[in-house]
Amino acid sequence: MAFKTDAKKIKRWREERHWSQEHLAELAGVGIRTVQRIETGEPASKDTLMALAAAFNVDAMALCIDPEEEATARVRTKNEKMRSGILLSFLIHLVSYVLGMIIFTAISVGMGAFVMKWAMIWWTVGLTGHAVPVVLIFLVTRFQEQE
């Protein structure tokens, strides 16, 4: 059975001790290629994990990725992508709105009357309607991340 190791932690611990990959492999009694594979995120066997834990003088589970932490990180990444996309769509709408209002104002001034009043009002309503769910989604996803 292969275990999902925390590659970043193993590499950080090795570098903090100023060990080369060769030195860690020698201390753990494993091949250098095994250390290289583990540091790139590939899974490790139970025996390899135990050998590395002995070399670092820690419990073997300290070298594994916590499933809850990994799930939390995935949710956070997913939420951040969603928020970025929603914010981008709103910013595009906002820029279009500003340009539209400038054009509508120019048309109204050119005609000598405020003929674009209803278009401006309804577009403002549309922009407000777009802003409400954007704010709600930001609040809900932030609240979920804090739990």
Protein Blocks (a to p, Z undefined) as FASTA:
>chain_A
ZZdddfklmmmmmmmnopafklmmmmnopafklmmmmmnopacdfklmmmmmmmnopafk
lmpccfklmmmmmmmmmmmmmmmmmmmmmmmmmmmmmmmmmmmmmmmmmnopafklmmmm
mmmmmmmmmmmmmmmmmmmmmmmmmZZ
